[in-house]
Amino acid sequence: MKKEYDFSKGKVRKKSALITKETKVQTSIRIDADIFSWLQAEADKQHLPYQTLLNKYLRDVMDKPSLESRLTALEKAVFKKAL
């Protein structure tokens, strides 16, 4: 090991590592056995790792507008036309 290191050419990260999509977090979750079996079977059909498929499904749900926000937009559109 060196006695001293030169960090003068090092790069400083401006954003938190957890902000980007590319950052993966290792965690442990409990899933019902039948759901996990289904997930693995679906992942095999699509030739994907089951973690990737689970992440895709969760991202789809996360990115989808909520039912409440969709109803609010619909109400605004309907009542705007009625006035």
C-alpha positions in Angstrom: 0.0 0.0 0.0 1.2 3.5 -0.8 1.9 5.9 2.0 0.2 8.7 0.0 -2.3 8.8 -2.8 -2.9 11.6 -5.4 -6.7 12.5 -5.6 -6.2 15.7 -7.6 -7.5 14.1 -10.8 -10.5 12.4 -9.0 -14.0 13.2 -10.0 -16.7 14.5 -7.6 -20.1 13.1 -8.0 -22.7 16.0 -8.0 -25.9 13.9 -7.7 -26.8 11.2 -5.2 -26.2 7.7 -6.5 -29.8 6.8 -5.6 -31.3 9.3 -7.9 -30.5 7.5 -11.2 -32.4 4.6 -12.7 -29.2 2.7 -13.1 -28.5 2.3 -9.4 -29.7 -1.0 -8.1 -30.5 -1.6 -4.4 -30.1 -5.1 -2.9 -33.0 -5.9 -0.7 -34.9 -8.9 0.7 -38.6 -9.2 0.2 -41.2 -11.8 1.0 -43.4 -13.0 -1.9 -46.0 -15.7 -1.8 -44.7 -18.9 -3.3 -47.3 -19.1 -6.0 -46.6 -15.5 -7.1 -42.9 -16.2 -7.2 -43.4 -19.4 -9.2 -45.5 -17.5 -11.7 -42.9 -14.7 -11.9 -40.1 -17.2 -12.6 -42.2 -19.0 -15.3 -43.0 -15.6 -17.0 -39.4 -14.6 -16.9 -38.4 -17.9 -18.5 -40.9 -17.4 -21.3 -39.5 -13.9 -22.0 -35.9 -15.1 -21.5 -35.3 -12.6 -18.8 -34.0 -12.9 -15.2 -37.0 -12.8 -12.8 -35.5 -9.7 -11.0 -35.5 -7.8 -14.3 -39.1 -8.8 -15.0 -40.3 -7.8 -11.5 -38.5 -4.5 -11.9 -40.2 -3.9 -15.2 -43.7 -4.7 -13.8 -43.1 -2.4 -10.8 -41.8 0.4 -13.0 -44.9 0.1 -15.2 -47.1 0.5 -12.1 -45.1 3.4 -10.8 -45.1 5.3 -14.1 -48.8 4.8 -14.7 -50.9 7.8 -13.6 -53.0 7.0 -10.5 -56.8 6.4 -10.8 -57.4 9.5 -8.8 -55.4 11.8 -11.1 -57.1 10.3 -14.2 -60.5 10.9 -12.7 -59.6 14.4 -11.8 -58.5 15.1 -15.3 -61.7 13.5 -16.7 -63.9 15.6 -14.4 -62.1 18.8 -15.4 -62.6 18.0 -19.1 -66.3 17.0 -18.7 -67.3 19.9 -16.4 -65.3 22.4 -18.6 -67.5 21.4 -21.6 -70.7 21.6 -19.5 -70.0 25.2 -18.5 
